């Protein structure tokens, strides 16, 4: 992501709000159990996930290939549930992004030595996938576990679209 993209992401995080219409959208696409883990995220992550879902909808329309719309929206809304509120504050996320990009060896040492923010940042896809498996969302967990993994030529279209939408937001 570009520097401008990161600045925009920061601005969105500090001004994040879930509107009544957003709440209706969430309720239309997630059941009560899914909503519970969605709302366990910070408001900034909820807002990011909503923006990702709205972008996924746009990509589905533009792509015109056969994609399970509801499945992909659910994946977009739940893709960051591995980060719960309190795991990674906005200041913590700034620290993690900077240290990961500018001092990766130091970041690795800090993570190995128990830095929770770095651990969650680097492993939230797998953490989220485990949470989804616990509520029976095995297909979604498979996609979400790989959303930060290096792309492969045989990745499912849903994973490719989720990555694009996530990177735009």
C-alpha positions in Angstrom: 0.0 0.0 0.0 1.3 3.5 -0.8 2.1 6.1 1.8 -1.0 8.0 0.7 -3.1 4.8 1.1 -1.7 4.4 4.6 -2.5 8.0 5.5 -6.1 7.5 4.2 -6.3 4.3 6.1 -5.2 6.1 9.3 -7.8 8.9 8.8 -10.6 6.3 8.2 -9.5 4.4 11.4 -9.7 7.5 13.7 -13.0 8.7 12.2 -14.6 5.2 11.9 -18.3 5.0 12.8 -20.9 2.3 12.1 -24.1 3.9 10.8 -27.6 2.6 11.2 -27.5 1.6 7.5 -24.2 -0.2 8.1 -25.8 -2.1 11.0 -28.7 -3.1 8.7 -26.2 -4.3 6.1 -24.3 -6.4 8.7 -27.6 -7.9 9.9 -28.6 -8.7 6.4 -25.4 -10.7 5.7 -24.3 -12.1 9.1 -26.3 -14.3 11.5 -26.3 -13.7 15.3 -23.2 -15.9 15.9 -21.3 -14.3 13.1 -22.3 -10.8 14.3 -20.9 -11.6 17.7 -17.4 -12.2 16.4 -17.8 -9.2 14.0 -18.7 -6.8 16.8 -15.8 -8.1 18.9 -13.5 -6.3 16.6 -12.5 -2.6 17.1 -14.8 -0.1 15.4 -11.9 0.8 13.1 -11.6 -2.9 12.0 -15.4 -3.2 11.7 -15.4 -0.1 9.5 -12.5 -1.5 7.4 -14.4 -4.8 7.0 -17.6 -3.0 5.9 -15.6 -1.0 3.3 -14.0 -4.2 2.1 -17.5 -5.8 1.8 -18.8 -2.8 -0.2 -15.8 -3.0 -2.5 -16.3 -6.7 -2.9 -19.9 -6.0 -4.1 -18.5 -3.5 -6.7 -15.9 -6.0 -7.9 -18.5 -8.8 -8.2 -20.5 -6.5 -10.5 -17.4 -5.6 -12.5 -16.0 -9.1 -12.8 -19.1 -10.8 -14.2 -17.8 -14.3 -13.4 -19.7 -16.7 -11.3 -19.1 -15.8 -7.7 -21.2 -16.7 -4.7 -22.1 -13.1 -3.7 -23.3 -13.9 -0.1 -20.3 -16.1 0.6 -17.9 -13.4 -0.5 -19.6 -10.6 1.4 -19.5 -12.8 4.5 -15.8 -13.4 4.0 -15.2 -9.7 3.5 -17.1 -8.8 6.7 -15.3 -11.5 8.7 -11.8 -11.4 7.2 -10.2 -9.5 10.1 -12.0 -11.2 13.1 -8.6 -12.5 14.2 -8.1 -9.0 15.6 -10.3 -8.3 18.6 -10.9 -4.9 20.1 -7.9 -4.2 22.4 -5.5 -6.4 20.5 -4.2 -3.7 18.3 -4.9 0.0 19.1 -4.5 2.6 16.3 -1.1 3.6 17.8 -0.2 -0.1 18.1 -1.1 -0.6 14.4 1.0 2.4 13.4 4.0 1.0 15.4 3.5 -2.5 13.9 3.2 -1.3 10.3 6.3 1.0 10.6 8.5 -1.6 12.4 7.4 -4.4 10.0 8.2 -2.3 7.0 11.3 -0.5 8.1 12.9 -3.0 10.6 11.6 -6.4 9.8 14.3 -8.3 11.7 13.6 -6.3 14.8 9.8 -6.9 14.4 10.5 -10.6 14.1 12.6 -10.6 17.3 10.0 -8.6 19.2 7.2 -11.0 18.0 9.3 -14.0 19.1 9.8 -12.4 22.5 6.0 -12.1 23.0 4.9 -8.8 21.5 1.1 -9.3 21.4 0.4 -6.6 18.8 3.0 -7.9 16.4 1.8 -11.5 16.9 -1.9 -10.5 16.2 -0.9 -8.3 13.2 1.0 -11.1 11.5 -1.3 -14.0 12.5 -4.8 -12.5 12.5 -5.8 -14.4 9.3 -5.1 -17.8 11.0 -6.6 -16.7 14.3 -9.7 -15.6 12.5 -9.9 -18.8 10.5 -9.9 -20.8 13.8 -12.7 -18.6 15.2 -14.8 -19.2 12.1 -14.2 -23.0 12.2 -15.5 -23.0 15.8 -18.8 -21.7 14.6 -18.9 -24.0 11.5 -17.8 -21.6 8.8 -15.2 -24.0 7.3 -15.4 -22.7 3.7 -15.0 -19.1 4.9 -12.2 -20.0 7.2 -10.3 -21.6 4.3 -10.4 -18.3 2.3 -9.7 -16.0 5.3 -6.7 -18.1 6.5 -5.1 -17.3 3.1 -6.0 -13.6 2.6 -2.5 -12.4 3.4 -0.6 -15.3 2.0 1.3 -14.8 -1.2 -1.0 -15.2 -4.2 -0.9 -18.5 -6.2 -2.1 -19.1 -9.7 -4.7 -21.6 -8.6 -6.2 -19.4 -5.8 -10.0 -19.3 -5.9 -11.6 -16.3 -7.5 -13.2 -15.4 -4.2 -9.8 -15.2 -2.5 -8.4 -13.0 -5.3 -11.4 -10.6 -5.1 -11.1 -10.5 -1.3 -7.4 -9.6 -1.5 -8.1 -6.8 -4.0 -10.9 -5.3 -1.9 -8.9 -5.6 1.3 -5.9 -3.8 -0.3 -8.1 -1.0 -1.6 -9.3 -0.4 2.0 
